[in-house]
């Protein structure tokens, strides 16, 4: 009887281990996302001075540009997807050997 339950127990253990590994990878990627810079701010100032005989006119223009770098986020998500694909492949390779009937 125990011999019949052993494959199911091994499968359950394998799934638990994979779930734990996925959680660790997700946490690691979230930490990396938080640590990496995601925005870049560039400030450009332009000052124009115009002088006439009786009046002085000063014009000042400030432009601020903010760009978000999504490349890092996309690369990390692709890495996560690749890790999940490898784990699925591992499950598909091991599953037939675990579920084999021992009659």
C-alpha positions as CSV (number, residue, x, y, z in Angstrom):
1,X,0.0,0.0,0.0
2,X,2.8,2.4,0.9
3,X,4.4,1.6,-2.4
4,X,1.3,2.8,-4.2
5,X,1.2,6.1,-2.3
6,X,4.9,6.9,-2.7
7,X,4.6,8.3,-6.3
8,X,1.8,10.6,-5.2
9,X,3.8,11.8,-2.2
10,X,6.8,12.4,-4.4
11,X,4.7,14.4,-6.9
12,X,3.3,16.5,-4.1
13,X,6.7,17.1,-2.7
14,X,8.0,18.1,-6.1
15,X,5.1,20.5,-6.6
16,X,5.7,22.1,-3.2
17,X,9.4,22.6,-3.9
18,X,8.7,24.2,-7.2
19,X,6.1,26.5,-5.7
20,X,8.6,27.6,-3.0
21,X,11.2,28.2,-5.7
22,X,8.8,30.3,-7.7
23,X,8.0,32.4,-4.7
24,X,11.7,33.0,-4.1
25,X,12.3,34.0,-7.7
26,X,9.3,36.4,-7.7
27,X,10.6,38.0,-4.5
28,X,14.1,38.3,-5.9
29,X,12.7,39.9,-9.1
30,X,10.6,42.3,-7.1
31,X,13.6,43.4,-5.0
32,X,15.6,43.9,-8.2
33,X,12.8,46.0,-9.7
34,X,12.7,48.2,-6.6
35,X,16.5,48.6,-6.5
36,X,17.0,49.4,-10.1
37,X,16.4,53.0,-11.3
38,X,13.2,53.3,-13.3
39,X,13.1,56.9,-14.1
40,X,15.5,59.4,-15.5
41,X,15.0,63.2,-15.1
42,X,16.7,65.7,-17.4
43,X,16.3,69.4,-16.7
44,X,17.1,71.9,-19.4
45,X,17.1,75.7,-18.8
46,X,17.1,78.3,-21.4
47,X,17.4,82.0,-20.7
48,X,16.9,84.6,-23.3
49,X,17.7,88.3,-22.7
50,X,16.6,91.0,-25.1
51,X,17.7,94.6,-24.6
52,X,16.2,97.7,-26.2
53,X,17.0,101.4,-25.7
54,X,14.5,102.0,-23.0
55,X,13.2,98.6,-21.8
56,X,15.0,95.4,-20.8
57,X,13.1,92.2,-21.4
58,X,14.2,88.9,-19.8
59,X,12.6,85.6,-20.8
60,X,13.3,82.4,-18.9
61,X,12.1,79.0,-20.0
62,X,12.6,75.8,-18.0
63,X,11.8,72.4,-19.5
64,X,11.7,69.2,-17.5
65,X,11.7,65.8,-19.3
66,X,11.0,62.5,-17.5
67,X,11.5,59.3,-19.3
68,X,10.6,55.9,-17.9
69,X,12.9,53.0,-18.7
70,X,10.8,49.9,-19.2
71,X,13.6,47.8,-20.7
72,X,14.8,46.6,-17.3
73,X,11.3,45.6,-16.3
74,X,10.7,43.8,-19.6
75,X,14.0,41.9,-19.3
76,X,13.2,40.8,-15.7
77,X,9.8,39.6,-16.7
78,X,11.2,37.6,-19.6
79,X,13.7,36.0,-17.2
80,X,10.9,35.0,-14.9
81,X,8.9,33.6,-17.8
82,X,12.0,31.6,-18.8
83,X,12.5,30.2,-15.3
84,X,8.8,29.2,-15.2
85,X,9.1,27.4,-18.5
86,X,12.1,25.4,-17.3
87,X,10.2,24.4,-14.2
88,X,7.3,23.3,-16.3
89,X,9.6,21.3,-18.5
90,X,11.0,19.6,-15.5
91,X,7.6,18.6,-14.3
92,X,6.6,17.2,-17.7
93,X,9.8,15.2,-17.8
94,X,9.4,13.8,-14.2
95,X,5.7,13.3,-14.2
96,X,5.6,10.1,-16.4
97,X,8.1,8.4,-14.2
98,X,6.3,9.3,-11.0
99,X,2.8,8.2,-12.2
100,X,3.9,4.9,-13.6
101,X,1.8,2.0,-12.2
102,X,3.7,-0.5,-10.1
103,X,1.5,-3.5,-10.5
